Amino acid sequence: MSRVVVATAFGGPEVLSVADEPVPEPGPGEARIEVRAVGVNPVDWKVYSGAMGADPSRLPIRLGSEAAGVVTAAGPHAVGPAGPVAAGDEVIAFRASGAYAAELVAPAQALVPKPTALDWAQASGLLLTGATAWHALAATGVQAGDTVLIHAAAGGVGLMAVQLAAARGAVVVATASPARHGFLRELGAVPVAYGDGLEDRVRDAAPGGIDAALDLIGTDEAIDVSLALVADRARIATIAAFARGQQEGIRVLGGAPGADPGTEIRDAARLELARLAQDRALRVFVTRTYPLADVAKAHREIMSVHTTGKIALIP
Ligand SMILES: NC(=O)c1ccc[n+]([C@@H]2O[C@H](COP(=O)([O-])OP(=O)(O)OC[C@H]3O[C@@H](n4cnc5c(N)ncnc54)[C@H](OP(=O)(O)O)[C@@H]3O)[C@@H](O)[C@H]2O)c1
C-alpha cells in the first residue's frame, strides 16, 4: 500500500486527504518508485477547483505530475529516454500521473536520471517548470542578442525562463514585486515592478526595445504590455491567458484546447535540463517543503500566486 493524496470532491484544499492505495507491480515498460519528493504546481489545485470542469465521475482524483525518487522494481523492457531503468536508479519522474504519493508506478519513458547536483526536493521541481520555460523560449525564438520581457519572473516557470534565457545570451527584463528584485538581479535580470505604469518602466529598462515576451501569469496587463512593446506577435507567448492569447494571435502554449502542447520539444528538453542542472548551470529554487500530510497547507500557499520558485512535498 502507498499513501497517496486524493481530492474527494471539487472545491478548495479542504477536499484533499491522504488515503492508502495498493501499488501495482510494474508492467512492461513501467517502473515502481519510492518517492522522496513531489513537485507542487498551480495546475495541481486547478484540477479539483472546478475551473477545469467538475464531472463527479472523475472523483476521487489523484494529484500531481512530477516527483523524484528511487526505482524499487522495473518491469520488462523498462527503458527511459536515457536508457534501461533498473532497481536502485535515482530518477525524476515527469509526466507521472498521481505523483503525490509515497510510492508510484510510472512509465519508464517518464524517468530521467536525477542530477546528483540537486537534492530530492530540487529534483522534483526541475522538469515541469523547466520544460515549460524551454518550450516558451523556443516558441518565441529567443537567442543571443535579444532582449526578452518575462512576466512573473520569480515564479516556478519564471525562474527557469530567466536562467535559460540568460544562458542563451539574451538580456532579460523581469517583472516581479520589489521584494524579489535583488534576487532577480543576482540571476542577471533587470527587474521591473508589475502594476500601473509597467509599460513605461519596461521602456526605461530596455531603451533598445523588447524583441520577445513571455507571459507566465495570464493577466491583461502582461498581455497588453507585451503587445505594446513587441512588434512581432509570433514572438509573444502565453502559458496562462489561453482565450485572450488566441484572440490576439500570439503563441498559446500548454494543454488547453487550441494551445500548442509542444510535447516533443518538452519531452526532449528533459535530458537537456538535467544536464544543465548537473553542470550547475541551472538551479532549482525550493523555498519551502511540506510533509505529504500537509498538502492542503502547501496548496493554500501556491494558491496565493506569490510564491517564489518551487514548493515540494516530502512523503
Ligand atoms: N501552459 C503550460 O504549459 C503551463 C505550464 C506550467 C504552468 N502554467 C501556468 O502558468 C502560471 C505560472 O506557473 P508557475 O508555476 O510559475 O506559478 P507560480 O510559481 O505560482 O507563480 C508565482 C509568481 O507569480 C508572480 N505574480 C503574481 N501576480 C503577478 C502579477 N499580477 N504580475 C506579474 N507577476 C505576478 C509572483 O510574483 P511576486 O511574488 O513577486 O508577486 C510569483 O513570483 C500558472 O497559472 C500555471 O498554472 C502553465
The ligand as a Gaussian input file, in Angstrom:
#p B3LYP/6-31G(d) Opt

LIG

0 1
 N        0.595000      26.216000     -20.219000
 C        1.513000      25.488000     -19.601000
 O        2.089000      24.573000     -20.173000
 C        1.825000      25.781000     -18.166000
 C        2.866000      25.102000     -17.528000
 C        3.199000      25.469000     -16.221000
 C        2.461000      26.458000     -15.574000
 N        1.428000      27.037000     -16.224000
 C        0.642000      28.133000     -15.574000
 O        1.475000      29.278000     -15.604000
 C        1.283000      30.046000     -14.435000
 C        2.620000      30.202000     -13.715000
 O        3.055000      28.966000     -13.183000
 P        4.151000      28.955000     -12.021000
 O        4.375000      27.565000     -11.621000
 O        5.321000      29.799000     -12.437000
 O        3.317000      29.745000     -10.897000
 P        3.801000      30.390000      -9.543000
 O        5.156000      29.872000      -9.172000
 O        2.668000      30.212000      -8.592000
 O        3.912000      31.948000      -9.890000
 C        4.004000      32.844000      -8.838000
 C        4.637000      34.137000      -9.315000
 O        3.648000      34.977000      -9.955000
 C        4.030000      36.324000      -9.698000
 N        2.889000      37.220000      -9.835000
 C        1.760000      37.257000      -9.069000
 N        0.936000      38.209000      -9.505000
 C        1.543000      38.798000     -10.579000
 C        1.177000      39.858000     -11.478000
 N       -0.008000      40.480000     -11.378000
 N        2.043000      40.181000     -12.463000
 C        3.229000      39.562000     -12.596000
 N        3.631000      38.547000     -11.780000
 C        2.798000      38.170000     -10.789000
 C        4.542000      36.291000      -8.296000
 O        5.442000      37.352000      -8.143000
 P        5.595000      38.141000      -6.748000
 O        5.683000      37.084000      -5.657000
 O        6.830000      38.916000      -6.932000
 O        4.340000      38.964000      -6.602000
 C        5.210000      34.919000      -8.165000
 O        6.612000      35.001000      -8.365000
 C        0.190000      29.323000     -13.634000
 O       -1.051000      29.873000     -13.988000
 C        0.293000      27.887000     -14.129000
 O       -0.915000      27.164000     -13.977000
 C        1.090000      26.740000     -17.496000

